């Protein structure tokens, strides 16, 4: 006797890392939805590239919910997680994956006092609002 479960993965965030994992899960037969606050499926890409990415996602069966942000999360991964959106919509899945970017957790741990500074190269340079 075999047991087959259908999972519904909801990704919060539309960055490259989240999109990559979303694509892999979809190709593994999972149902995937990406919630992205941007107006396009790939905000840092040109419009034609963004449209091609959206088309590739649609071909894999991945839904992209654009222009929405999370307002509230309830439930537990596994049984059911509900994501309420700021536009009044909501969605429920078995798993919520948060892919909203990454920030090093170095603030307030005494790096300056220890003489450790930030090295910025052309590769790592970015604008910082922190």
N, C-alpha and C positions, 0 to 999 in steps of 0.2 A: 504494500500500500504506500502510495506517495502522498506527500502533503505539499501543496503549492500555495504560497501566499502572494498576494498582490500588494505591493507597497506603493504608497503615494508620497513622494518626496516633495516638500515645498522648500525652495531655496530663497532666502532673504538676502538680496544683494546680487548685482549683475556684473561683477568683475570677472577677470579672466580665470581666476582660480575656481570660482563657483561655477562658471560656465563649463569649464573643462570637466569637473566632476559631474555636473548635470548631464552632459553628453555621454559620459561613460555609463552612468546609471541608466539612461534611456536605452543605450545600446545593449545593456544587460537585461532589458525587458521591463524596467520599472517605469511607472508613470511619474513624470516630473513637471513641476511648475516653477518658474523663476519669477519672483517679485522684484521689480527693478524700479527705482524712483525716477529714472531718466525718461525722456520723451522718446528715445530710440533704444534699441536693444543693446547697443554698444556705444556708450557716450563718448569715449575717447577716440573713436574711429570716424572716418569720413562717412557721409550719409550712404554712399553706395556700398561701402564695406559693411556698415551696420545692417543695411537691408539684406545683404548676402548672408550675414550671420543669422538674422532672423529667419530667412528662408531655410537655411540649413537646420535650424532648431525645429521649425515646423515640419520639415521632412522626416525628422527623427521622432516626431510626436511630442516635442517639448513645447509647453505653453509658456508664453512670456506675458506677464501682467506688468505693463509699463505705466509710469507716472503714479505709482502708489508707494506709500511708506507704511511700515508697521505702526499701529497705534497700541496694540495689546496682544499678548500671547497668553494662551491658557491651555491647560492639559499637560500631558506627559508623552514624550516620544515613545513610540511603541503602540500603545492603545490608540491615542488620538491627540493631535495638537491642533488648536484653532488659532489662526492668525487673523486678527481684526485689522483692517486697513484704514488709513486716514480718510479715504474717499467713501467710507461707509460700507464697503464690501468686506467679505471675509472668506476664508477658505480653510478647509480642514484636511490634514494629511496624517499619515502614520508617523512621519518624521519631519522635523524642521531643521534645516541646516543653515546656519548663519554664516554668510560669506560676504561680510560688509567691509573687508579690508583688514589690515593689521597695523598695529602701532606697538612699538617696543615698550615694555613696562619698566622704564628706567627712571621715571620722574620720582624724585624724593628718596632715592636709595643711596645718595651720597657720592655719586660719581665725580662731581666737581671737587669735593673735599679730598677725594682720593687721587686727584690729578688726571682723571680720565676725561677726555673731551670727545667731541663728535668730529669725525673725519669725513669731509664731504668731497667727493670726486664728481666728475661730469656724469658718472653713472648713477650716483646716489643722490644727486642734488634734487631738491624739491622745495616747493614753497611750504612753509610751516605756519600753521595758525595756532600752534601751541606755545 
